[in-house]
Amino acid sequence: MGGTSYLDFLAKFGVGGAHPGGILLTKDILSQEEISNNMLILDAGCGTGQTAAHIYKEYGAKVVGLEINPIMLEKAKDRFHSQKLPIELVEGSVELLPFEDNTFDFILSESVLVFVDKPKALKEFFRVLKKGGRFIANEMTINTELNIQDELEIKEFYAIDSLLSEEDWKELLEKTGFRMIQLKEEKQSLSTGNNTPEFNFSTTFEPDLFNILNQHGNMIIKYHEILSNRIITCSK
Ligand SMILES: C[S@@+](CC[C@H](N)C(=O)[O-])C[C@H]1O[C@@H](n2cnc3c(N)ncnc32)[C@H](O)[C@@H]1O
């Protein structure tokens, strides 16, 4: 893959709603939760900030966006600044959250856990969530056992350390202490319908990133039976 990766591609193309289902699915999931304007909400691994902006505009809640990638941070900053949204942006890692215990009422993390040390990040989410607070994620999940070659191909392409089944996720969440755990399958749709992805291109980027885009498309087709996402909802 040379020096570029899937996450570089997302950052330099400035893909907003960079998770299966995009912002439409996010809106749908959030509408089923009880969110009020006196809540403090964390969008962990917020990317270019599309979801964080939606939460502020829709619910008037206090929103914090956390990101590790400087290009994503810059693009989220531009979005919040140009739309005059008072959303706090924090540079940091979900594996070591720069927040006190029991800080947030609600934590959302869309397609981030899959790229990090999952037990570590989940422990951190649990720690900074208030008792009774909600945690929601949208994560890549394997539907069947994989042969070693396929497993390697997926792990290498997305630079991830492990692929979890629905049962694996459930076990890990339970082990972390979460309760009321629910996982709902979200079938990847090849057609995005009217859910057009949003782009905010960097002024310069490696031409190789177009290959990554292509390869990502091929992976979705090749593994459409094996990989799909789960909407994870649970409480502390
Ligand atoms: C697939 S993108 C999703 C971005 C955003 N949540 C969205 O749905 O548009 C994954 C994001 O996780 C971020 N990320 C990866 N590792 C991280 C870490 N250790 N801490 C915080 N963010 C991380 C990446 O920089 C990227 O923005």
The ligand as an SDF file (V2000), in Angstrom:
LIG
                    3D

 27 29  0  0  0  0  0  0  0  0999 V2000
  -13.8680    5.8950    9.4020 C   0  0  0  0  0  0  0  0  0  0  0  0
  -13.3970    7.4160   10.0600 S   0  0  0  0  0  0  0  0  0  0  0  0
  -14.9070    7.9580   10.8000 C   0  0  0  0  0  0  0  0  0  0  0  0
  -14.9270    9.4450   11.0990 C   0  0  0  0  0  0  0  0  0  0  0  0
  -16.2360    9.9640   11.6700 C   0  0  0  0  0  0  0  0  0  0  0  0
  -16.5780    9.2930   12.9100 N   0  0  0  0  0  0  0  0  0  0  0  0
  -17.3310    9.7940   10.6460 C   0  0  0  0  0  0  0  0  0  0  0  0
  -18.1620    8.9050   10.8150 O   0  0  0  0  0  0  0  0  0  0  0  0
  -17.3240   10.5290    9.6610 O   0  0  0  0  0  0  0  0  0  0  0  0
  -12.3950    6.9430   11.4400 C   0  0  0  0  0  0  0  0  0  0  0  0
  -11.8810    8.1270   12.2300 C   0  0  0  0  0  0  0  0  0  0  0  0
  -11.2410    7.6680   13.4150 O   0  0  0  0  0  0  0  0  0  0  0  0
  -10.1200    8.4920   13.6600 C   0  0  0  0  0  0  0  0  0  0  0  0
   -9.2040    7.7920   14.5600 N   0  0  0  0  0  0  0  0  0  0  0  0
   -8.4210    6.7070   14.2800 C   0  0  0  0  0  0  0  0  0  0  0  0
   -7.7220    6.3420   15.3760 N   0  0  0  0  0  0  0  0  0  0  0  0
   -8.0840    7.1960   16.3770 C   0  0  0  0  0  0  0  0  0  0  0  0
   -7.7110    7.3340   17.7430 C   0  0  0  0  0  0  0  0  0  0  0  0
   -6.8270    6.5040   18.3150 N   0  0  0  0  0  0  0  0  0  0  0  0
   -8.2730    8.3180   18.4660 N   0  0  0  0  0  0  0  0  0  0  0  0
   -9.1840    9.1630   17.9060 C   0  0  0  0  0  0  0  0  0  0  0  0
   -9.5740    9.0840   16.6120 N   0  0  0  0  0  0  0  0  0  0  0  0
   -9.0380    8.1180   15.8560 C   0  0  0  0  0  0  0  0  0  0  0  0
   -9.5660    8.7270   12.2650 C   0  0  0  0  0  0  0  0  0  0  0  0
   -8.6710    9.7960   12.2320 O   0  0  0  0  0  0  0  0  0  0  0  0
  -10.8440    8.9610   11.4700 C   0  0  0  0  0  0  0  0  0  0  0  0
  -11.2380   10.3010   11.4970 O   0  0  0  0  0  0  0  0  0  0  0  0
  1  2  1  0
  2  3  1  0
  2 10  1  0
  3  4  1  0
  4  5  1  0
  5  6  1  0
  5  7  1  0
  7  8  2  0
  7  9  1  0
 10 11  1  0
 11 12  1  0
 11 26  1  0
 12 13  1  0
 13 14  1  0
 13 24  1  0
 14 15  1  0
 14 23  1  0
 15 16  2  0
 16 17  1  0
 17 18  1  0
 17 23  2  0
 18 19  1  0
 18 20  2  0
 20 21  1  0
 21 22  2  0
 22 23  1  0
 24 25  1  0
 24 26  1  0
 26 27  1  0
M  CHG  2   2   1   9  -1
M  END
$$$$
